[in-house]
């Protein structure tokens, strides 16, 4: 019998951040599919089912806020969490206005796991 793992789409242009997050969440039985651009993220979101979207704010081209608005139009009920190193009040407010469910500052993994656990099963 196979065990279903939550599946999230993590969109961040930083390859190191994608690798670390994929390993970190895999250890907690979460499947991570990554994308390095907003355009690639939208293509992946349309092609597969995800339980949650995890976004960075700053990316080349369309930023994470525009991406969040687009994902919200396509998947209004899907939780969307920003995980960013630019976590000041203005960014938090803009993320929430764009439709984010939550906003977490990098590299606070404990807060991220707490946020994720509100929407998907996270194993210790």
N, C-alpha and C positions, 0 to 999 in steps of 0.2 A: 504494500500500500504506500503510495507516495504522499508526502505531506506538502500541502500547498503553502508556499511562502508568499508574503506580500511582495508586490512588484512596484518599484518606484522608478520614475524617470528623473534623473538628476542632470540638469543643464547648467554647465559652467565652462567657460573658455579655458580655464586653468587645468592642464592635463594632470599635474601632480595632485591637485585637489580631487579630481575625478578618480584617480587611482586609489588615493588614500580612503576616500569615502566608500568606494566600491568594496575594498577589503574590509573596512571597519563594519559596514552594514552586513556584508556577507557573513561575518562572524556572529551576527545577531539574527541570522536566518531571514534576511531581507534580500531579495533579488534586486540588483541595481542595473538599469540600462542607462547609459550615459550619452550625452550629446554635447558638442562643443560650441554650438551656435544656436541662436533662436530658430533659424530656418530648419536646421536639422532636428531640433527638438519638436517643432510642429509636425514635421514629417513622421517622426517616431510616435508622437502622441496619436496621430491619426491612424497609424498602422497597427497598433497593439493596444491591449487594455492595460492600464496602470491604475494602481490603487491610490497613488499620491504623486504629486509633482513637487520636486525640490529645485529651487531656482537660485541663481546668483543675480545680483542687480546689474553689474557692469559686464557687458559683453560687446564685442564689435558689432556694428550695424544696429539692429533693433536691441534696445536694452531689456532687462528682465521685467521691468514694469509693463512695457508694451506686450511682451510675451505673456505675462500674467493675464492681462486684459483679453488677449486672443484665446488663451486656454479657458478662461472663464466663460467666454461666449460659446465655446465648443463643449465644455464639460462643466457646467455651472455647479454641480454638486461635488466635484472632485476636490479634496483638500489640496491646497497649494501653500507650501512653506518656503519662505525666502531664507537662505543661509548665506550670509555675506560678511565680508570683512569691513564693509562700509556701513556699520550699524549705528548711525546717529539718528536722532529723533526725526529729522526731515525725511530720511530714507524709510524709516519705519512707517511714518504717516503716508508717504507716497505708495508704499507696498500695500498697505491696508486699503487705501483708496482704489488701487488697481484690482483689488479682489483677493488679496492674500488671506489665508486662514491664520497664519502665524508668521513671525519674523524672529530669527535667531542670529546672534552674532557669532562669527567664526572667531576662534576655533573652539567654542564651547560645546564639546560633544555631549556633555551631560544634559544641557538644555535642549540640544537637538533631539537626543533620544527621548526625553520627556515629551517634547512636542510630537514626535513621530508616534509615540505610544498612545496618544489620544486618538489616532486614526487607523493604525495598523498594529499587528502583533509584533512586538520586539522581544527577542529572547535575550536573556542576560549572558 
